[in-house]
């Protein structure tokens, strides 16, 4: 059952907005790359850039509020990821 709009917290609204902007940006990226002519591409690319700016603004606001925390990873996990992608890269060669 959906919540009444008045019961959503600011954090929930911001999270929903950030997720929505991420999805819109992803879809707009595909749409932009498949534009049939230069004028359409330029228009779509401008919208894509606006979504990017809005997404960043919402992220920065959430981060400033302490709602979007980044935690550092361990050196072990970073090394493991590096090796994984290095192996994948060498397989493509």
C-alpha positions in Angstrom: 0.0 0.0 0.0 1.4 3.4 -1.0 2.1 6.0 1.7 0.1 9.2 1.8 2.3 12.0 0.3 2.3 13.9 3.6 4.0 11.0 5.3 7.1 10.8 3.1 10.3 12.1 4.7 12.6 14.6 3.0 15.2 11.8 2.7 12.7 9.4 1.0 11.6 12.1 -1.5 15.3 13.0 -2.2 16.2 9.3 -2.6 13.2 8.8 -5.0 14.3 11.9 -7.0 17.9 10.7 -7.3 16.8 7.2 -8.4 14.4 8.7 -11.0 17.1 11.0 -12.3 19.5 8.1 -12.7 16.9 6.2 -14.7 16.0 9.2 -16.8 19.7 9.9 -17.5 20.3 6.3 -18.6 17.4 6.3 -20.9 18.3 9.7 -22.3 21.8 8.5 -23.0 20.5 5.7 -25.2 18.0 8.0 -26.9 20.8 10.6 -27.5 23.1 8.0 -29.1 20.4 6.8 -31.4 19.3 10.2 -32.6 18.6 10.2 -36.3 20.0 13.7 -37.1 22.4 16.3 -35.7 19.6 18.7 -34.6 17.8 16.0 -32.6 21.1 14.8 -31.2 22.0 18.3 -30.0 18.6 18.8 -28.4 18.6 15.4 -26.6 22.2 15.9 -25.5 21.3 19.2 -23.9 18.5 17.5 -22.0 20.9 14.7 -21.0 23.4 17.3 -19.6 20.6 18.9 -17.6 19.6 15.6 -16.1 23.3 15.1 -15.2 23.5 18.5 -13.5 20.2 17.8 -11.6 21.4 14.4 -10.5 24.7 15.8 -9.2 22.8 18.6 -7.4 20.5 16.1 -5.6 23.5 13.9 -4.8 25.4 16.8 -3.3 22.4 17.9 -1.2 21.9 14.4 0.1 25.5 14.0 0.9 25.5 17.4 2.8 22.5 16.1 4.8 24.4 12.9 5.6 21.8 10.9 3.7 24.2 9.5 1.1 27.3 8.3 2.7 30.3 6.9 0.9 32.4 4.4 2.8 36.0 3.7 1.8 36.7 0.1 0.7 39.5 -2.1 1.9 42.7 -2.4 0.1 42.0 -6.1 -0.3 38.7 -5.5 -2.1 40.3 -2.8 -4.4 43.1 -5.2 -5.3 40.6 -8.0 -6.0 38.5 -5.7 -8.3 41.6 -4.5 -10.1 42.8 -8.0 -10.8 39.3 -9.1 -12.0 39.1 -6.2 -14.5 42.7 -6.6 -15.6 42.0 -10.3 -16.4 38.9 -9.3 -18.3 40.9 -6.7 -20.2 43.6 -9.2 -21.2 41.0 -11.7 -22.4 39.7 -9.0 -24.8 43.1 -8.5 -26.3 
